[in-house]
Amino acid sequence: MRELSYAEVKQEILRRAGKVNPFERVKREDVEEVLSRLNSLDPDAWGREWGRVAARYEARAEEAEKKGARDAEEYYLAYEYFRIGRYPVPSGPEKMNCYRGAIRTYLKAGRYFEAPVERIEIPFEGKQVVVYLQVPRGMARPPVVMHWGGVDGWKEDSRGQSEALHRLGLATVTIDMPGTGENPALGQEPNAERTFSAAIDYLETRRDIDGKRVAVMGRSFGGYWAAKLAHVEAKRLRGAVNWGAGLHYTFQPEWLRPALTETASQYLMGPASLLDSRSYCFRAKSLEEVLQIAPRLSLKTQGWLDKPSAPLLFVNGKHDDQHPVADIYLAMEHGSPKEARIFADGGHMGRVPGQRNDEALRVATEWLKRRLTEA
């Protein structure tokens, strides 16, 4: 299995600092400070050192708040470092501490966002589905986009996408995909999309948004659940965007084994870390267990591809080595007509290594706007 050395990861972190996920919004001097103390990728050391910087910003924000300041950014910086500290998944005690800190500081920051964050607990089979609703100020019953990330991008990690949608006059709901964050269903449950359906049920009861004009977007692995929901909730959704995921070939061992052991070129810590993330999502303990579980998720095997779907847009890069672009062509050969935007030079999610992915975001969000506002 291809495992990156700490030296390789350190170099990549410095390249990404201030520019590329998950380091877009952090300060380079803070990154350099942490890297000066780290000497390995040990999960507890990783969580502890990033958490130390996060705690410093949280303390500053609390002190400023006591003096009457109403500023989201110190809390949000604390969140960003806690987020990195739990990245890609909270696989140890220190990383789990960072995940708890990320939730706490995100919600503290979210009180002061232009579209304030409301945490909602939706009853679900004796548990709860937790979502964050944001309704831009001054908008009367706007349409809403529910969106989510993949195995390592959780509901707190979606500020950029939400703000892009808010600028288009849309409300947003962020939610964790199954197997991650606070979603009560596991990623290996073939009908885990019922957690999203429960959220749609709730949105229909709100008076401050238009719960009859709802669309969804899933990023990375989360795009799979958007594609499935487009079929399961064909009558209730105005549209769905699968941004960067497959739906059949991506779950087959002949593709998945090399993706989790050799390729995954755009994954920060290499394929071994992608395997950790997928394993966490499935609560699997080995590569072989992941390879056994994954084929059950195939929408072809489950019989969904030839059924009607809500309008569905696929966005990805031609050279994605996490989710094969062949799955887009497969989807377009079945069922309702689909739309697609494939970036010829792009990898996972259409991103060209080392560059921002603004064009893919624009394509996805403007398509959602059209779907939600057309008659």
C-alpha positions as CSV (number, residue, x, y, z in Angstrom):
1,M,0.0,0.0,0.0
2,R,1.3,3.4,-0.9
3,E,1.8,5.5,2.2
4,L,3.2,9.0,2.0
5,S,6.0,9.9,4.4
6,Y,5.6,12.7,6.8
7,A,8.2,14.7,4.8
8,E,6.0,14.4,1.7
9,V,2.8,15.4,3.5
10,K,4.6,18.3,5.1
11,Q,5.6,19.6,1.7
12,E,2.1,19.2,0.4
13,I,0.6,21.0,3.4
14,L,2.9,24.0,2.9
15,R,1.9,24.1,-0.8
16,R,-1.8,24.1,0.1
17,A,-1.6,26.6,3.0
18,G,-4.0,29.4,2.4
19,K,-5.1,28.0,-1.0
20,V,-6.3,24.4,-1.1
21,N,-8.5,22.1,1.0
22,P,-8.4,21.7,3.9
23,F,-6.1,24.7,4.4
24,E,-7.9,27.3,2.3
25,R,-8.7,29.7,5.1
26,V,-5.8,29.4,7.6
27,K,-2.7,31.5,8.2
28,R,0.6,30.2,6.8
29,E,2.5,31.3,9.9
30,D,0.2,29.1,12.1
31,V,0.7,26.2,9.7
32,E,4.5,26.6,9.9
33,E,4.2,26.8,13.7
34,V,2.4,23.4,13.9
35,L,4.7,21.7,11.4
36,S,7.7,22.9,13.4
37,R,6.4,20.8,16.3
38,L,5.1,17.8,14.4
39,N,7.5,15.0,13.3
40,S,5.1,12.3,12.2
41,L,1.5,11.7,11.2
42,D,0.6,10.0,14.5
43,P,-3.1,10.7,14.9
44,D,-2.9,11.9,18.5
45,A,0.1,14.1,17.9
46,W,-1.7,15.6,14.8
47,G,-4.9,16.3,16.7
48,R,-3.0,17.7,19.8
49,E,-0.9,20.2,17.8
50,W,-3.6,21.6,15.6
51,G,-5.9,21.6,18.6
52,R,-3.4,23.7,20.5
53,V,-3.5,26.5,17.9
54,A,-7.3,26.2,17.7
55,A,-7.7,26.6,21.4
56,R,-5.6,29.8,21.3
57,Y,-8.0,31.4,18.8
58,E,-11.1,30.2,20.7
59,A,-9.7,31.8,23.9
60,R,-9.1,35.1,22.0
61,A,-12.6,35.0,20.6
62,E,-14.2,34.4,24.0
63,E,-12.2,37.3,25.5
64,A,-13.2,39.6,22.8
65,E,-16.8,38.6,23.1
66,K,-16.7,39.4,26.8
67,K,-15.7,42.9,25.8
68,G,-18.7,43.2,23.5
69,A,-17.1,42.3,20.2
70,R,-19.4,40.5,17.7
71,D,-16.9,39.0,15.3
72,A,-17.1,35.5,13.7
73,E,-13.6,35.3,12.4
74,E,-11.6,34.4,15.5
75,Y,-14.1,31.7,16.3
76,Y,-14.0,30.6,12.7
77,L,-10.2,30.4,12.6
78,A,-10.5,28.3,15.8
79,Y,-12.9,26.0,13.9
80,E,-10.6,25.7,10.9
81,Y,-7.7,24.5,13.0
82,F,-9.9,22.1,15.0
83,R,-11.2,20.8,11.6
84,I,-7.7,20.1,10.4
85,G,-7.0,18.5,13.7
86,R,-9.7,15.9,13.2
87,Y,-8.9,15.5,9.5
88,P,-9.6,13.3,7.7
89,V,-11.6,11.5,10.3
90,P,-11.6,11.5,14.2
91,S,-9.7,8.2,14.4
92,G,-8.1,8.8,17.8
93,P,-8.9,10.5,21.1
94,E,-7.1,13.8,20.2
95,K,-8.7,13.9,16.8
96,M,-12.1,13.3,18.4
97,N,-11.4,16.2,20.8
98,C,-10.7,18.4,17.7
99,Y,-14.0,17.2,16.1
100,R,-16.0,18.3,19.2
101,G,-14.1,21.6,19.2
102,A,-14.9,22.1,15.5
103,I,-18.6,21.7,16.2
104,R,-18.5,24.1,19.2
105,T,-16.5,26.8,17.5
106,Y,-18.4,26.6,14.2
107,L,-21.6,27.2,16.0
108,K,-20.1,30.1,17.9
109,A,-18.9,31.7,14.7
110,G,-22.2,30.9,12.9
111,R,-24.2,33.2,15.2
112,Y,-22.5,36.1,13.4
113,F,-22.5,35.0,9.8
114,E,-24.4,37.0,7.2
115,A,-26.9,34.1,7.2
116,P,-26.9,32.9,10.8
117,V,-26.5,29.2,11.5
118,E,-29.5,27.5,13.2
119,R,-28.7,24.0,14.6
120,I,-31.8,21.7,14.2
121,E,-32.3,18.3,15.7
122,I,-34.8,16.3,13.7
123,P,-36.3,13.1,15.4
124,F,-35.3,10.0,13.5
125,E,-36.0,6.4,14.5
126,G,-35.3,7.0,18.1
127,K,-32.2,9.1,17.3
128,Q,-31.8,12.5,15.6
129,V,-30.7,13.9,12.3
130,V,-28.7,17.2,12.9
131,V,-28.7,19.9,10.3
132,Y,-27.6,23.5,10.0
133,L,-30.2,25.8,8.4
134,Q,-29.1,29.2,7.0
135,V,-31.6,31.7,5.6
136,P,-30.1,34.9,4.2
137,R,-31.4,38.0,6.0
138,G,-34.1,39.9,4.2
139,M,-35.3,37.0,2.0
140,A,-38.9,35.9,2.1
141,R,-39.3,32.1,1.8
142,P,-36.4,31.4,-0.5
143,P,-35.9,28.0,-2.2
144,V,-33.4,25.8,-0.3
145,V,-30.4,23.6,-1.2
146,M,-29.5,20.8,1.1
147,H,-25.9,19.9,0.6
148,W,-23.2,17.8,2.1
149,G,-19.6,16.6,1.6
150,G,-17.9,13.2,1.5
151,V,-16.0,11.0,3.8
152,D,-13.8,13.8,5.2
153,G,-15.8,17.0,4.4
154,W,-18.5,17.3,7.0
155,K,-21.4,19.7,7.5
156,E,-19.3,22.3,9.4
157,D,-16.9,22.3,6.4
158,S,-19.3,23.7,3.8
159,R,-19.2,27.5,4.4
160,G,-17.8,28.3,0.9
161,Q,-20.5,26.3,-0.9
162,S,-23.2,27.7,1.3
163,E,-22.1,31.3,0.8
164,A,-22.0,30.8,-2.9
165,L,-25.6,29.6,-2.8
166,H,-26.7,32.5,-0.5
167,R,-25.3,35.0,-3.0
168,L,-27.7,33.5,-5.5
169,G,-30.7,34.1,-3.2
170,L,-31.0,30.6,-1.9
171,A,-31.3,29.2,1.6
172,T,-29.1,26.3,2.6
173,V,-29.1,23.2,4.8
174,T,-26.0,21.3,5.5
175,I,-26.0,17.7,6.8
176,D,-23.5,14.9,7.2
177,M,-23.6,12.1,4.8
178,P,-24.2,8.6,6.2
179,G,-21.3,7.2,8.2
180,T,-19.9,10.7,9.0
181,G,-20.4,13.4,11.6
182,E,-23.7,13.3,13.3
183,N,-25.6,11.3,10.7
184,P,-27.2,8.4,12.7
185,A,-27.0,6.0,9.7
186,L,-23.9,4.2,8.6
187,G,-22.4,4.5,5.1
188,Q,-22.8,0.8,4.5
189,E,-26.6,0.9,4.9
190,P,-28.1,0.8,1.3
191,N,-31.2,2.8,2.4
192,A,-29.4,5.4,4.5
193,E,-30.8,8.1,2.3
194,R,-33.8,8.0,4.5
195,T,-31.9,10.4,6.8
196,F,-32.0,13.0,3.9
197,S,-35.7,12.2,3.4
198,A,-36.3,13.0,7.1
199,A,-34.7,16.4,6.6
200,I,-36.8,17.1,3.5
201,D,-39.9,16.2,5.6
202,Y,-38.8,18.8,8.2
203,L,-38.1,21.5,5.6
204,E,-41.7,21.2,4.3
205,T,-42.9,22.4,7.8
206,R,-40.8,25.6,7.8
207,R,-42.5,28.9,7.1
208,D,-39.4,30.9,6.5
209,I,-38.3,28.9,3.4
210,D,-40.1,27.3,0.5
211,G,-40.0,23.6,1.5
212,K,-41.6,22.7,-1.9
213,R,-38.6,24.0,-3.8
214,V,-35.8,21.9,-2.6
215,A,-32.7,20.7,-4.4
216,V,-29.6,18.8,-3.2
217,M,-25.9,18.6,-3.8
218,G,-23.4,16.1,-2.7
219,R,-19.6,16.6,-3.0
220,S,-17.0,13.9,-3.4
221,F,-18.3,10.6,-2.1
222,G,-21.4,12.5,-1.0
223,G,-22.3,12.9,-4.7
224,Y,-23.3,9.3,-4.7
225,W,-26.1,10.0,-2.1
226,A,-27.3,13.0,-4.2
227,A,-27.6,10.7,-7.2
228,K,-29.5,8.1,-5.2
229,L,-31.8,10.7,-3.7
230,A,-32.6,12.0,-7.1
231,H,-34.2,8.7,-7.8
232,V,-35.6,8.0,-4.4
233,E,-37.1,11.5,-4.0
234,A,-37.8,12.1,-7.7
235,K,-41.1,13.7,-7.0
236,R,-40.0,16.1,-4.3
237,L,-36.7,17.4,-5.6
238,R,-36.3,20.1,-8.1
239,G,-32.7,18.9,-8.9
240,A,-29.7,17.1,-7.6
241,V,-25.9,17.6,-8.2
242,N,-23.5,14.7,-8.0
243,W,-20.2,16.6,-7.8
244,G,-17.4,14.1,-7.9
245,A,-18.7,10.6,-7.1
246,G,-19.6,7.4,-8.9
247,L,-22.5,5.1,-8.5
248,H,-21.5,1.6,-9.7
249,Y,-18.0,1.1,-11.1
250,T,-16.6,3.1,-8.2
251,F,-17.7,0.4,-5.7
252,Q,-16.3,-2.6,-7.6
253,P,-13.1,-4.2,-6.3
254,E,-11.3,-3.9,-9.6
255,W,-11.5,-0.1,-9.3
256,L,-11.6,0.3,-5.6
257,R,-8.6,-1.8,-4.6
258,P,-6.1,0.3,-6.6
259,A,-7.9,3.6,-5.6
260,L,-7.4,2.7,-1.9
261,T,-3.9,1.4,-2.2
262,E,-2.1,3.0,-5.1
263,T,-3.7,6.1,-6.6
264,A,-5.9,8.8,-4.9
265,S,-3.3,11.3,-6.1
266,Q,-5.1,14.4,-4.8
267,Y,-5.7,13.0,-1.3
268,L,-3.6,14.9,1.2
269,M,-2.1,11.9,3.0
270,G,-2.3,9.5,0.1
271,P,-4.3,6.3,-0.6
272,A,-3.7,4.9,2.9
273,S,-5.5,7.9,4.4
274,L,-8.4,7.6,1.9
275,L,-8.7,4.0,3.0
276,D,-8.9,5.2,6.6
277,S,-11.7,7.6,5.7
278,R,-13.7,5.0,3.7
279,S,-13.3,2.5,6.5
280,Y,-14.6,5.0,9.0
281,C,-17.6,5.7,6.9
282,F,-18.4,2.0,6.8
283,R,-17.0,1.2,10.2
284,A,-14.9,-1.4,8.5
285,K,-11.7,-2.7,10.0
286,S,-9.7,-3.7,6.9
287,L,-9.4,-3.1,3.2
288,E,-11.0,-6.5,2.5
289,E,-14.0,-5.6,4.6
290,V,-14.4,-2.3,2.6
291,L,-14.1,-4.3,-0.6
292,Q,-16.8,-6.6,0.6
293,I,-19.2,-3.9,1.7
294,A,-18.8,-1.4,-1.2
295,P,-20.5,-3.3,-4.1
296,R,-23.8,-3.3,-2.1
297,L,-24.1,0.5,-2.7
298,S,-24.1,0.2,-6.5
299,L,-27.2,2.0,-7.9
300,K,-27.1,-0.4,-10.8
301,T,-27.2,-3.5,-8.6
302,Q,-29.9,-1.9,-6.5
303,G,-32.0,-1.4,-9.6
304,W,-32.3,2.4,-9.5
305,L,-30.7,3.5,-12.8
306,D,-33.6,2.8,-15.0
307,K,-36.2,4.4,-12.7
308,P,-37.3,8.0,-13.1
309,S,-35.2,10.7,-11.4
310,A,-35.3,14.3,-10.6
311,P,-33.1,16.5,-12.9
312,L,-29.6,15.3,-12.3
313,L,-26.3,17.1,-13.0
314,F,-22.9,15.3,-12.8
315,V,-19.7,17.3,-12.3
316,N,-16.3,15.8,-12.3
317,G,-12.8,15.7,-13.8
318,K,-11.9,13.3,-16.6
319,H,-8.9,12.1,-14.6
320,D,-10.5,11.4,-11.2
321,D,-8.7,8.5,-9.6
322,Q,-11.1,8.2,-6.7
323,H,-14.4,8.0,-8.6
324,P,-14.2,6.9,-12.3
325,V,-15.7,9.2,-14.9
326,A,-17.1,6.1,-16.6
327,D,-19.9,6.1,-14.0
328,I,-21.2,9.4,-15.5
329,Y,-21.5,7.7,-18.9
330,L,-23.2,4.7,-17.3
331,A,-25.8,7.0,-15.7
332,M,-26.5,8.7,-18.9
333,E,-27.2,5.4,-20.7
334,H,-30.1,4.7,-18.3
335,G,-33.3,6.2,-17.0
336,S,-34.2,9.9,-17.3
337,P,-32.0,12.2,-19.4
338,K,-29.1,13.7,-17.4
339,E,-26.7,16.6,-17.7
340,A,-23.0,16.6,-17.2
341,R,-19.9,18.9,-17.0
342,I,-16.7,17.0,-17.3
343,F,-13.4,19.0,-16.9
344,A,-11.0,17.6,-19.4
345,D,-7.9,18.5,-17.4
346,G,-9.4,17.9,-14.0
347,G,-9.0,15.2,-11.4
348,H,-11.3,14.5,-8.4
349,M,-14.3,16.9,-8.4
350,G,-12.9,18.6,-11.5
351,R,-10.0,20.1,-9.6
352,V,-6.7,20.8,-11.4
353,P,-3.9,20.0,-8.8
354,G,-2.7,23.2,-7.1
355,Q,-5.6,25.3,-8.3
356,R,-8.9,26.5,-6.8
357,N,-12.0,24.8,-8.1
358,D,-14.1,27.9,-8.6
359,E,-15.4,27.0,-12.0
360,A,-16.9,23.7,-10.9
361,L,-18.5,25.5,-7.9
362,R,-20.0,28.0,-10.3
363,V,-21.4,25.4,-12.7
364,A,-23.0,23.4,-9.8
365,T,-24.5,26.4,-8.0
366,E,-25.8,28.2,-11.0
367,W,-27.5,25.0,-12.2
368,L,-29.2,24.6,-8.9
369,K,-30.4,28.2,-9.0
370,R,-32.0,27.6,-12.4
371,R,-33.7,24.4,-11.3
372,L,-35.1,26.1,-8.2
373,T,-36.4,29.3,-9.8
374,E,-37.8,28.1,-13.1
375,A,-41.6,27.7,-13.4
